[in-house]
Amino acid sequence: MNTLFLSHPACERHVTGHGHPERPQRLLAVRRAIDTSGLGDALEEVTPDAVDRDLLESVHARAYVAEVEALSRRGGGALDPDTPIGAASWTAALHAAGAAHRAAERLCAGPARRAFVAVRPPGHHARPSAGMGFCLFNNVAIAATTARRAGRERVLILDWDVHHGNGTQDIFWRDGSVLLISLHQEYWYPGTGAMEEVGEGPGEGFTVNLPLPAGTGDGGYLDAFEEVVLPLTGAWHPDFVVVSAGYDAHSADPLGGMMLTDAGFGRLAGCIHDAAGAVGAPMMLVLEGGYDLDALGASVVATLAALTGRAATSQTAAPQQAAAAALETPPSAIRARLRAARRGLLTHWRI
């Protein structure tokens, strides 16, 4: 069965200005990489509609949605120094959220089981009443809300972007139907995501943060999956899985300090793909960060290879991967962090 692939031309028209790392060329790089990978015939392309306003306003405050619309219709401006809005940004953001919604809707209806959503602007920093960090609307939160409305009772959101998804955390902070697991670089933008941040009220224990030291690479991330992510997935037994798939933890990325390779991203995708399959849950990934164009394209292809079970044309030379491995943080430092995380999780989870 083919993997769904959702994107929209409107997302390429979100203009952020000269020198901004979150630029239209990101989606073009993804397309080029897929075209040369040999994976194209394993993907079913779906062109989404714009998100329904009522659904959007179930995740974001009505006044904030109106602010984004008005700013875009006036020709543009900025939500903060990092988050510009242009004349086409409103339409782009509606179609980005619409793609996340459509993917979740298709997966819940069946028979498709896997989807990749390649859109921009990204979303995981977008809070209920404010955008920030390049993000306008929270696309993964839209997907999770769609799944919940379709009757999925236990949603897992896995965020492996190098930056903490503070917006997703805020949206589901008190929600016991959504388990959020975030792996991110410690002491990095936006300064949130400590292990002590665990949710509140009915959501206590359903926010799990794994801040990892700078320099964590393929081995450290796999240890984090084996020690925390996969045991939690088994304990939660989700019936829907959404991944905030940021690729800025790649060793080549200019906005992160991690040492993942594209092959490493492929292994992470394979791990969560197998875990979702083991509990019978459909799974979708939504593009977040990733700002080195070559690394982004190669990492998306490695992810799609894991989803489709197909071999792809390799896009990263072995010497580059060896160089990244040589600069990794020692495994002992990462394992100590993971042991501390597991001890904290025992308050809420039997893993």
KEGULO-422688 format. One line per 10 residues: number of its first residue (from 0); for each residue y, x, z of C-alpha. Coordinates in pm, 1 decimal, decimal comma. Example, Ala and Ser with C-alpha at 12.3 -4.5 7.8 and 13.67 -1.06 7.14 Angstrom:
! KEGULO-422688
0 = -450,0/1230,0/780,0  -106,0/1367,0/714,0
! end
This chain:
! KEGULO-422688
0 = 0,0/0,0/0,0  339,9/141,4/-97,2  607,1/234,7/155,9  927,2/31,9/126,1  1239,1/233,3/39,4  1573,8/63,0/92,9  1918,0/182,9/-6,2  2226,4/37,9/-174,4  2489,7/181,0/-413,2  2765,6/51,1/-183,4
10 = 2662,5/308,8/75,9  2764,5/588,3/-162,0  3118,0/447,3/-182,6  3196,4/499,6/188,0  3451,5/782,5/148,8  3518,9/997,5/454,9  3759,5/1254,7/311,2  3753,9/1615,7/199,6  3540,5/1840,9/416,1  3384,6/1565,1/622,8
20 = 3014,3/1639,2/681,2  2907,8/1273,4/655,3  2968,6/1244,7/281,9  2832,0/1044,1/-11,6  2643,8/1347,9/-142,1  2395,3/1303,8/142,2  2233,9/1004,1/-25,4  2244,3/1173,5/-363,3  2060,4/1471,5/-212,3  1792,3/1238,8/-76,3
30 = 1750,5/1078,0/-418,2  1726,0/1412,6/-595,4  1467,0/1540,0/-350,1  1252,4/1229,4/-393,4  1279,3/1250,5/-771,0  1138,5/1603,7/-772,3  879,8/1546,0/-498,4  626,3/1342,4/-691,6  643,8/1066,2/-430,4  848,8/815,3/-625,4
40 = 554,1/605,0/-737,9  440,0/567,2/-374,9  763,7/388,6/-284,8  857,4/24,4/-341,6  1232,3/12,7/-388,1  1412,9/-281,8/-229,9  1783,7/-350,8/-282,8  1919,3/-530,7/25,7  2194,4/-786,1/66,7  2481,6/-746,2/310,3
50 = 2396,9/-827,7/670,3  2462,0/-1180,7/792,8  2779,2/-1196,2/1002,0  2610,0/-1388,2/1282,2  2339,6/-1124,1/1314,0  2598,6/-847,5/1312,7  2795,4/-1022,4/1586,8  2481,9/-1061,3/1798,1  2483,4/-679,9/1831,2  2856,7/-605,0/1813,8
60 = 3154,5/-782,0/1964,8  3326,2/-1021,1/1726,7  3663,3/-853,5/1784,2  3522,2/-512,5/1692,9  3361,5/-643,6/1373,6  3695,0/-799,5/1278,4  3871,9/-468,0/1351,2  3645,9/-275,4/1112,4  3691,1/-539,7/842,7  4069,2/-550,0/877,3
70 = 4105,5/-171,2/876,7  3896,1/-139,4/561,4  4071,5/-424,9/381,7  4408,4/-261,6/456,6  4289,1/43,6/264,4  4150,5/248,7/549,4  4225,4/436,2/867,6  4018,6/582,6/1147,5  3837,3/459,0/1456,5  3866,0/808,7/1605,0
80 = 3924,0/1160,6/1464,1  3557,2/1181,3/1353,5  3514,4/829,9/1217,0  3725,8/745,2/912,1  3718,3/411,2/735,8  3807,0/366,7/369,4  3864,8/69,7/146,2  3494,0/50,4/59,4  3362,0/122,5/408,8  3334,1/-240,3/518,9
90 = 3106,2/-326,2/228,6  2906,2/-5,6/277,0  2853,7/-74,4/646,4  2748,8/-434,1/580,0  2487,4/-317,3/330,8  2365,5/-37,8/558,7  2305,8/-291,8/835,4  2166,7/-534,6/577,8  1912,7/-276,1/464,7  1792,3/-225,3/822,2
100 = 1765,2/-601,3/867,0  1579,3/-652,1/538,1  1331,9/-373,9/613,8  1251,7/-522,1/954,3  1224,5/-870,6/805,7  983,7/-753,7/534,4  768,4/-559,1/779,7  746,6/-850,1/1022,6  644,4/-1086,0/741,8  388,8/-843,2/595,0
110 = 195,8/-716,7/416,8  410,5/-400,0/404,3  366,1/-175,0/709,2  607,6/115,0/657,1  969,3/148,9/542,0  1238,3/412,9/504,5  1603,8/304,1/502,7  1836,1/556,3/335,7  2187,9/435,8/409,1  2525,4/542,9/534,8
120 = 2739,8/514,8/739,3  2491,3/601,3/1013,8  2476,5/391,7/1327,1  2327,6/523,0/1649,9  2663,6/612,3/1811,2  2805,5/265,2/1744,7  2843,3/81,8/2076,0  2878,4/-294,2/2119,6  3259,3/-283,6/2098,5  3341,4/49,8/1935,2
130 = 3230,9/285,5/1663,0  3238,2/662,7/1697,4  3067,4/980,1/1577,7  3069,5/879,0/1205,7  2903,2/543,2/1296,1  3040,0/192,6/1231,1  2755,4/-54,2/1300,2  2430,5/20,2/1479,4  2168,7/-14,9/1208,3  1862,8/44,9/1428,4
140 = 1987,1/-212,4/1678,2  2014,7/-462,1/1392,0  1654,6/-382,5/1293,5  1529,1/-419,2/1651,1  1714,9/-750,2/1691,5  1562,3/-878,9/1367,3  1215,5/-783,7/1490,3  1272,4/-957,0/1824,7  1389,8/-1273,2/1647,4  1074,8/-1261,3/1435,0
150 = 863,5/-1277,8/1750,1  797,2/-909,2/1816,1  794,5/-882,5/2195,7  783,5/-505,6/2250,3  1001,6/-285,8/2029,4  1002,0/93,0/2043,7  1308,5/282,1/1921,5  1250,6/655,9/1883,7  1563,8/862,5/1821,7  1510,7/1225,0/1712,6
160 = 1867,5/1291,0/1591,6  2011,7/1610,3/1741,5  2286,6/1401,2/1903,4  2216,6/1144,6/2172,0  2223,3/785,6/2045,4  2465,7/659,2/2308,4  2543,4/342,1/2116,2  2180,0/234,6/2097,6  2142,9/315,0/2466,7  2443,8/99,4/2556,7
170 = 2321,0/-194,4/2350,3  1975,6/-203,2/2511,8  2067,7/-68,6/2857,8  1961,4/-387,2/3035,1  1691,1/-499,2/2789,6  1329,5/-481,4/2900,3  1196,8/-574,7/2556,0  1312,8/-252,3/2388,2  1190,4/92,7/2492,2  1431,1/362,7/2374,3
180 = 1308,5/723,7/2367,6  1568,7/981,7/2267,3  1504,9/1350,7/2199,2  1832,8/1536,8/2157,8  2004,9/1868,3/2220,1  2129,0/1898,7/2577,6  2500,8/1944,5/2651,6  2584,8/1832,4/2297,8  2789,9/1552,8/2146,2  2866,3/1294,8/2283,6
190 = 2781,0/1427,8/2631,7  2545,2/1147,9/2732,0  2166,1/1129,7/2746,1  2072,5/1291,1/3077,1  1721,6/1231,1/3208,4  1873,2/1032,4/3495,8  2002,0/768,3/3251,3  1712,4/520,2/3262,7  1858,5/174,7/3209,4  1957,7/-91,6/3455,9
200 = 1838,2/-427,5/3587,2  1561,3/-567,3/3365,3  1602,1/-259,7/3144,5  1543,6/-3,1/3417,7  1285,9/248,0/3299,1  1319,5/139,1/2936,2  1567,9/412,5/2846,5  1395,6/752,0/2832,3  1607,6/1056,6/2757,1  1461,7/1398,5/2676,3
210 = 1751,1/1645,5/2646,7  1603,3/1963,8/2501,5  1748,8/2315,1/2511,5  1926,6/2455,4/2208,6  1681,6/2644,6/1992,3  1394,6/2399,4/2032,3  1185,4/2407,8/1717,4  868,4/2265,5/1568,4  646,8/2370,2/1859,1  879,2/2238,5/2128,2
220 = 923,7/1902,8/1958,6  547,2/1866,2/1914,7  503,0/1944,5/2285,4  757,9/1672,1/2364,8  565,0/1426,1/2151,7  231,9/1515,1/2308,2  359,7/1517,5/2666,8  598,8/1220,4/2661,0  650,5/1030,8/2334,9  289,0/955,7/2245,0
230 = 173,4/871,7/2601,4  469,5/636,0/2641,0  394,5/474,3/2306,9  38,0/412,1/2418,6  152,0/272,2/2753,5  416,0/43,3/2599,9  189,5/-68,2/2314,9  483,2/-171,5/2091,7  443,1/-433,3/1823,6  732,1/-288,2/1620,1
240 = 858,8/70,5/1587,1  1201,6/184,3/1465,7  1297,5/550,3/1428,4  1657,1/671,1/1431,6  1577,2/943,9/1181,2  1849,8/1203,9/1207,3  1774,2/1536,5/1040,7  2049,0/1743,1/1204,0  1799,2/1912,9/1437,4  1698,2/2116,4/1131,0
250 = 1750,8/2491,9/1164,8  1989,6/2489,5/866,7  2212,1/2207,1/988,7  2577,1/2296,4/1061,6  2620,0/2037,0/1339,1  2322,2/2122,5/1557,1  2163,3/2414,8/1735,6  1795,8/2330,4/1698,9  1522,5/2503,4/1497,8  1316,4/2226,1/1342,4
260 = 1196,9/2273,7/984,9  1134,6/2006,9/723,6  760,5/2059,1/776,2  822,7/1999,1/1146,0  993,4/1669,0/1070,3  692,4/1577,2/860,0  461,6/1643,8/1154,2  677,5/1434,0/1387,4  674,5/1148,2/1135,1  297,9/1181,9/1106,1
270 = 255,6/1167,8/1484,2  456,1/848,0/1529,2  301,0/700,2/1213,2  -46,0/750,4/1361,1  62,4/620,3/1702,3  210,3/305,7/1546,8  -106,4/256,8/1344,6  -320,9/293,0/1656,6  -144,7/-2,7/1820,7  -114,2/-203,4/1496,6
280 = 266,3/-184,9/1481,3  469,4/-172,6/1159,2  713,7/117,4/1151,7  1047,0/184,2/985,7  1282,4/480,4/982,0  1659,5/457,1/939,7  1861,4/757,8/827,7  2111,5/889,0/1082,0  2242,9/1248,6/1070,3  2152,3/1548,6/856,7
290 = 2436,4/1746,2/698,9  2283,1/2039,6/512,7  2202,5/1874,3/182,1  1896,9/2081,7/91,8  1748,7/2054,9/440,8  1816,2/1681,3/446,9  1642,0/1618,2/116,3  1342,6/1834,7/206,7  1308,5/1672,5/549,4  1318,7/1318,9/409,7
300 = 1052,2/1413,3/155,7  832,8/1559,2/432,0  877,6/1234,7/625,5  787,0/1020,9/324,5  479,9/1233,6/259,7  363,0/1154,4/613,2  428,2/781,6/564,7  257,6/757,0/228,7  -29,1/995,5/293,4  60,9/1173,6/-29,1
310 = 113,6/1543,4/-86,6  466,5/1629,5/-191,7  608,0/1927,7/-373,2  711,7/2173,6/-100,5  1087,4/2228,6/-85,7  1121,0/2494,9/184,8  1002,5/2852,1/140,9  764,5/2994,5/401,7  1005,8/3277,0/499,2  1267,8/3020,4/601,9
320 = 1018,9/2847,9/830,3  909,9/3180,8/977,5  1272,3/3273,2/1046,9  1329,1/2944,5/1229,0  1014,0/2996,8/1436,2  1130,3/3344,8/1537,5  1450,5/3200,2/1683,7  1288,3/2915,3/1879,7  1348,2/2875,2/2251,0  1043,2/3002,6/2443,2
330 = 782,6/2726,6/2487,5  771,1/2785,3/2863,6  1131,2/2668,1/2904,7  1064,1/2351,1/2709,2  740,2/2275,6/2893,3  918,6/2302,6/3228,2  1168,1/2043,4/3104,8  887,9/1814,4/2990,3  706,5/1841,0/3323,5  1025,4/1734,7/3499,8
340 = 1061,5/1442,0/3260,6  703,9/1328,5/3323,2  755,4/1339,4/3699,3  1058,2/1112,9/3662,1  874,8/873,3/3434,2  600,9/813,1/3690,2  845,1/586,4/3874,6  822,7/338,4/3587,2  523,1/432,7/3370,7  158,2/518,7/3414,3
350 = 119,9/810,3/3174,1
! end
